[in-house]
């Protein structure tokens, strides 16, 4: 799990840290003042407050939040009218998982400090969003954007929060109204905001000014290259991302009891984190998809639909998204839906099947039971006499014509004797008479693939409607045959997904185990997604 709780150096702009603290100090330099603004004379109490606050910042930089909290509390005891210690106290509490307490501290600071505190309001917006109060978070961010920031850190913090809320126009308005538009963080946010709004010229201008050593330089350079190439980013929404996974401080999620954790993972904040994880590394979607699976927030469904219908990621990822939507009841069994698959949009269908080890196909007559089992044992021998076995099955099938598994086993013995036409004739009759009998369908599909009649195989695969219930062995037989068909037509990603499912159902099946040993290390080779390769329309 990603996490980054290392705070920024005291108001060090573009230092490479993400967890920005609030402080009037800088490393060996003073903050850039607003136009025509003089620094106030610092009283004795303010000097002591500043000294204590600075000690807290030292611990905050080290990630020692408990010690930092002690010093910030002492600073506030000296002078509550200075908002910086309260802002960083609230942020430290939040990073320790004490979000409710952080909110109380932050709200109290607004009452104690008469000066505008956009940094604190952005803090509050983050805390409220984390707890699921999306409206409160939006309102706090709006208030933060309306206040004049007196330092770069406040401007950056407000832009960061507006980015979390995808308020692109407000980012530009906030930055343009401030005195800190040339700060690397601010340039990054305005560049990405402009890109999301289709203002290519502004995006190119701002992102090209982001320095190489900046923490988000790689993300900025990726966006810049897309702009120069006139292509779209490879993201879930095909948008321009602001955030890195480590900017979500997810250690806060795992404090408290199981009920509290379950409540937290069902909030929009976690959906945004999962989406950011996917955007950051689409080749390793495991953690993100697990979060979307358990999350009950409506946006989790929206993100899964975007994945399923879009060109982001692999076909396997899109199939997983469709399966999760089915598990959530968003796609009903048999319902048709649109999905980007095999490089194009098409109509797919989800099915539900119950695998019952006790499931039987018809009732075996007692008169053939003992002879049937002897033939089964004989077929498992290393050098089975298939002609003799076939003759035995033929005789039993004539004695019990209504017990159709005997006809299937007879067909298998004919195939082993290379009597392909006779085998196919029996299998086709079984498929026509008993469409839910997957053993026959699987064998016929394998035969068609083996004889290189792939168009007929495709027709059979597409016309197969699965029964509501069947034996696991029958379904696994179908899966292995379908995998062979997918491999034959070059759909390796689909073949891997199918054999992976078969392995999960029947890991001890010898045929499945052999196939899985060949496929387990498969990595899908993705062609450029349609959404990435498509040229963008320039907008201003």
Phi, psi and omega in degrees: 000139181280146173197147176210103182249012178286121183284167177290155166298157187307102177052031177280116188275129180069034186279343182107356178264155183252328185276089193283127176261169183248123182201147177277359183266163171221164174287105175060023175205159180265157180295149178290118183283156174291163182300135176060028180247130179260145176289135180287157175288132184267124180282174179299314179297321180293323178296318179293318177300317180294322179296313180294320178298319180296322177299319177298321179297323179300314179291324179297321177299328181275356184079014179265076190289329179298315178292322179299319180301320180300316182287322178296323179295319178296321179298319180292328178295332178282316183205107180279350184280355177261124190278338186302312179299322179294319179300314182283332173297313179299317180295321178294318177299317178300316182290344174267003179088008181260066189291319180298317178294322178299319179296318179298314179299316183294317179295320180296327181296329179292327178283326185277332185252123183282347184275156174302143183223069181297327177300314180296321178293323176294321173305308182301319178301317178297314182297317181293320178297319179300321182274359175097002178272081185292322179294316178298321178296318180294319180293318179295321178295323178296317178297319179298319182291336181279341184270145179283122179280134181266354177211167184295325184299321179294317179299315180296317181297318179294317178299320178300316182291321176297326177295319178301327181267003180058039179264077189298313183296323181292329176298312180297317181295317180296313181295318183291334180274353183264174176264011191234031182293345181265001177293142182306315179300315182295317178300321178298310182296318180291324178296315180291319178300315179298320178297317179294335179268000179082010178272084188295320182297315180294318180299314179298317182295315184285314183292330179290344179266357178287123185292155183299321184281359182293146185302327181257024182299320181296315179295320178296318181292323177298315178296319181297319180294320176299318179297317180293325180276352182063040179239167180266151176292155176273079180229165182304316182264002187058031178254183183256113189283145177262323197250152172259156181304324184289354179272010181256356173047053191285353175300334178297337183288335192250039172244148180097186183278177184297323180296319179294319179296316179299322178295318182294319184286358176258022182250162183302326182305318182287325176298316179298321178296315180299318179296320179294321175301315180297315180298323183287325182210080182294344180278352180227073188271006189305305183297315182298315182291328175296321177295315179295331179294316184271341185287132181259004179290140181305330182292336176297319177296318180298317180294318178298322177293321177299318179295314184298317186271341185268183181260006181290137174075200186263166173300323179298319178296318179294322176296321178296319178299318178297319179296319179294323176296323177294318178297326180279358180081011181278338174235123182274151177304131181086350181285135177274144180211159181272137179210142175278113188215137180056037175083007179206160178280138179208176180261126179241173181214134177270139174233157178237131182223133179264122180265115186240111180298341180268000184292137179233157179251096183075183181243122181286127177296136181303331185293340183250357188303308184295317180294324179299313182294327176296320179293322178298315179296321180296325181289342181271356180287151183302321181240065184293141176271091188289333176294316179292318179297318180298318179297321178296316179294323179298318180295317179295322180295326177289327179285326182231071185295338181278346179268089191293339175302335177294321178295322179296313181295326176296319179297320179297318180294324176296320179297320179296335178266012177065027176264074192294314184297317179295321178300311183297321181299315180293316182297319179295323178293322178294318179298320180290320184278325185229075186298338181274357182276093188291336178301314181293317179298317181297316181294320179294320178297317178299319180296317180295321178293317181297325180267011174061032174260072190288331177293319176293322178297317178299318180298316179297315181297317183289334182269003183276118172254126187279144176289162178290334182214142176200175178279142179305322181297324179293317181292320178295322177299318177296317182299316181292325176291319179294323178298317179297322178295314180299320178296321182294329181262009174085013178267071186295322180298319178293319179300317179297316180300321182290313182291331176296319177296316179298320180294324178292328181279315187224070182295339182266356177294122186302317181294318178296316181299320179295314180296319182295324179298333179275335189250348192300330182263015181294137174237124183295134174264107186269133170282160178304129182295149182302321182292331180280322186281336183295140178286141179274152171273127180290129177234150178229000000 
